[in-house]
Amino acid sequence: MIPTIEWKNGRVFMIDQRKLPFDEVYIEHSGYKDVADSIKKMVIRGAPAIGVAAAMGVALGISRMEDDEKKPGTIFNEIVRVLGETRPTAVNLFWALEEMKKVFNIFQKDIRILKQKILEKALEIKNNDEKTNRDIGRVGEVVLNNGDTILTHCNAGSLATAGYGTALGVIRSAKSSGKNISVVAGETRPFLQGARLTVWEMQKENIPVTLITDNMAGYLMSKGSVDLVLVGADRIALNGDAANKIGTYSIAVLSKFHNIPFYVAAPLSTIDIGSASGNDIPIEERDGNEVRNFHGAQITPSNTKVYNPTFDTTPFELITGIITEKGIIRTDPEKKIKNMLKKNILTNFRNKKNSIDEIIK
């Protein structure tokens, strides 16, 4: 697996996902505004990966702070503001910024120590993300049977995370356990994450993959060519409603009609307990030129009115199960989400020996 994002010699390096699959180019970032720009422009994308990028962006900003800075809080708040305004739907972004705030609040009085601790936290978030994804894969691969054909939408693989992937991580785990799995990837208009990224990842690992246009999914289901649908998520509400790449809701409706299991794979950090339902999840809208153009070529008049929401929300009643690192949520999502989060907090408390007030803040 090619690294999505790395910290090297006081810089952040990201593979430019806009250029894949034809060119593997890494962009160097020397400041937090550079990182914010890359998040906005989708050099890096995928909720977990955006969270890691935000944490590293904070670390970059703090690393440039003078050791005798008199107003570190002002600088820190500006860093968080700039990074927080990049992508509104991906809740991992805001989760990571909150994690960095906790470190800042503890160590802000000694800038030299703060720089060290902030960087340590950013690297911890990155390393924990890959471990979490492997746990998601281990938990989720039990729902895949030998010989299954899995339909996925967008890219929820290594490129969307710090490594291994969520939905594609489940597929990777199934393959590692000896199951013969094949993948159908929707192209995912308008940014083509399925065609450019998911296909590329699967081909690199010799996992059989077939590309379809997004409007072919129902036809394949009607022919019995799909055994299970597996997608990622950018934000999950307390009631289990899940926001994912635009088009996911349509696939969920088709899956329900054809009696095909529909699973969402995501870490607990993607769950937003502040959103009671999908109605509370903000949906990002992007530039209409992403639709007016196809891979750099204009396909409609430049004055064409475009509506370009990046995500849609799938209600929990259409979801067979939400696969997390701590288990699969099939029923009573609010109760099970709260129990999982509570257990996760207590585990962190025992492992890190922090004060309980710090953990649940």
N, C-alpha and C positions, 0 to 999 in steps of 0.2 A: 504494500500500500504506500503510495506517495504521500508524504506529509502535506497536510492542508495549511498548517500555520506553525511557525517555529520562532523561538527567541534565540538570536545568535549575536554575541558581541555587542549587546546594547541596542540591537535593532530587531524589528519584527519582520519576518519574511512570510509572504503568502503566495501560494500558487494562484495565478490569475485564471479563475475559472471561466472568464469570458472567452478565453482563447482556446480552451479545450474543446474537442479532443485533438486538435491538429498541432498545437504548440504548447509545450510544457515550460511556461515562463514564470519565474518568481519575481515578485515586486518587493523591494526593500522599503521599509517604513522607519523614519527616524523620529517622528513626533506623533502625538495623539491625534492631531488634525489629519495627518496622512492616513491613519487607521480609520478614522471616521469617514473619510472620503472613500476609502476602499469598501467599507461596509455599505455606504449609500449606493455606490456604483456597481455593487454585486461582484467585485473582485473575489470576495468571500461571501458565502450565503449558506443558509441552513441554520436553524435556531441554535443548536449547540455550538457550532463553529462561530457564530456571531457572538455568543456569550464569551467564548475564549478570546476572541479578537478584542472585545470591549475591555476585558480584564488586562490584556497585554497593552492596550492603548492607555489605560490608566497608569500602568507601570512605566510606560515610556514617558508620559507627562510628568510623573513624580521624579523620574530619574534625571530630568533636566532642571529640577528645582535647585536653587542655591541652598547650601547647607545652613546658612544663617537667615533663611527666608522668614520674614516677620509675620506674613499673612498667608500661611499655607492653606488655610481653609478656603480663602477666596480663590486661589489657584485650583485647588482640588474640585471645588464646586463647578468651576468653569469647565474643567476637563469632563466631569460627569455630565454636565449639561450638553456639551457638544456631542459626546458619544451617545447620550440618551435620545437625541433627536434624529438618529439615523434611520432606524427601522421600527415602526410602532407596534407591529404585531408580534414579533419574536420575543417572547417573554424571557427567554434565557439571557437576553441582553440586559434587562433590568435586574434580573436575579444576580448576575455577575457583578453589576455595578453596586448592588446592595452589599454583596460579600466584600467588595473592596472598601466600601464605606466603613464597615466594621473594623477593618484593619487600620484604616486612617484614624478613626476615632481613638483607638488605643495608643497609637505610636506617633501622633502628629507633633508632639512636643520635642522630639529628637529626629530631625530630618534624615540624618545618616542611617539611623535604625529604620526609619519609615521606608526609605528606599529599598532596603534589604527585605523587609517584611512584605511590602507591597508586591515585589517581584516574586517572592516565594509563594505568595497567595495566587498570583496569576499562573505560575507554573503548576501549582497544585490543582487549580481548576482545570487546566489542560490535561494533566495526567489522570485526574479522577474521571474526566469525561470519557476517555478511552476505556478505562476499567468499567465504568458504568455501561457503556455500549456493549462490551463483551458479556456483561451480566444480563443485559436485555436479550442478547442473542441466545444465551444459555437458557433463560426462562422461556423465550418464545419459540425456540425451534421445535418444541414438542407439539405445536399445532400444525406443523408441516409434515406431511406423509411422503414416504418414498414415491417418486414418480409424479408429484404435484407440479402443476404449472401455476405460477404465482404472477398475478397482475399487480404492478406497482405504478405509482404516479409521482412525477417529479423525481428528485434525487434525495434519498435519505441514507446515503452511504458514507464512506470515509470522507468524502469531500464536504459533506454537510456537518461534519463533527470534527473532533480532534483526532479521530481515527476509528476505524472498524465500521461505524455506522449504526443506525437504529433499525429501520426496516430491512436494509440490506445486510445489517449485522445478523439479523435473525436468519436470513438466507445463507450467509457465510457459515453460521454455526451449524445449520442443517447439513450443509455440504461437508463440513468437518466431521460430523457424526456419521457420515457414510450414506446420507440420503441423496438420491438422484433428483435434483430440483432444476426446473427450467423457469425462466423469467420472461414475461411479456412486459415491455416498457412502453408506456404512453409517451409521445414526444414532448408533451407539456408546453403547449403554446402559452404565451408568446416568447418565453426566454429559452425554451427547448432544453430544459435541464435533463429531461428523460433521454432525449435523443443524443445530446452531447456528453452528458456526465454518467448517467446510470448505465447506458450501453457500454461506455468506455471502461467503467469499473468492472462490469461483469465480464467483458471480453478479456481484460487483464488477468482475471482469475479463472478463466476457462469455464465459466458458468454459462450454459446455453441461454442466449437471450434473443428475443425477437422484438423488433421495433414496430409499433403501430401508430397511426395518427390517433389523436384523442377521441375522435368521433367513431372509431371502430370498436370500442370496448363492448358496447351492448351487443353488437353482432357476434363477437367472439363468445360472449356469455351464452347467447341463444344457441350456439352450436356446441355447447358443452366443452369449450376449449380453455376455460378458466376454472381452477379448483378453489382458489382462495385469493383474496385481495389483501395486500399488505402495504400500508403507507406510513409516513412519519407524521409529525405535527409541529407547529410553531407555537401553539398555545392551547392548553386544555383547561376548560372551565371546571368549577367545583362539581357541577352536575354531570361531567363526562363529555359534554359537547367539545368537539375538537376542531380547531382552525388549522387548515393545511392549504397547500397550493390550490389555486383556483382550478375547479374541475373535479376536485375530490368529492364534493357533495353529490354531483351527478353520478359518479361511479358508485357511491354508496347506495343511492336510490336504485340503480340498476342491479346491484348485488342483492338487495333486499327482494326485488321482484323475481330474480332468478335463483333465490335461495342459496346464495354463495356467501361463505363466511367473509366478513370484512373486519380486519384487525388494524389497529393503530399502534405503532411502536414508538415510545418516547420515554425519556428519563423523567423522574419526579420533578426535576427542576423546570420542566416545561409546563407543569401544572400551576395555574394561577388561582390561588384561593380567594383572591380579590374579585374574580369574575364569577358570579353566581351561575351564569349560563352563557351560552354562545352569543347571546344578544349584547353582553357586556364587553366582548372582545373587539378591540379596534381593528379595522381592516384597512391595510395600507393600499393606497391607489398610486400608481406609477405613471410616468410620462406616456402619453398616447403614441409617441413615435415608436415605442417598443412593439406596437401592434401595426402601425402604418408601414413598418419595414420588416423585412424577413432576411436575417443574416446580412444586413447592410444594404439590401436592395429594396427600394420603395415599391410597394405592391398596391397602393391605393392613393387617390389624390391627397396632396399634402394638407388640404383644408377639411379632410374627413373628420367628423366628430367621433371621438373614441372614448369608451368607458373601459378602464383598465384596472380593476381591482386585482390585487396580487393573490389574495386568499379568499376562501369561503369557509363556512362553518358547517360541520356535519353533526347533527343531533345524536346523542348517545343511543337513542332507540334504533338507529341504523347501524350501530357498531356492535360487533360480536364480542370484542374484548379489547381493552387497552393493555398492551404489554409494557410493563415497567421493569426496572432492575430488581424490584422487590416482589413481583408477582403479576398475575393477569387479573384485571378488573373486568368482570363479566356482568355483575349486577350491583345494585345499590352503590353507585359510584361515589356519592358524597361521603357516606360512612367509611367506605374502604379507602378513599383518598386520604381522609383525615387520619385514619389508623396508620396508613403507610407513612405519612409525613411525620406523625408523632413518633413512630418507631425509629425513623431515620434520624430525627433530632436526638433521641436518647442514645442511639448508636454513636453519633458524633460526639456526644457528651462523654461517653465512656472512653472513646478512642483518643480524643484530643485533650481531655481533662480541662476544657475551658469552663468558665463559669456558666451556669445554666441561663443566667440573664443574657449573656453574650450570644448564646446559641439561638434562643427563641426571639431575640429582638426583631 
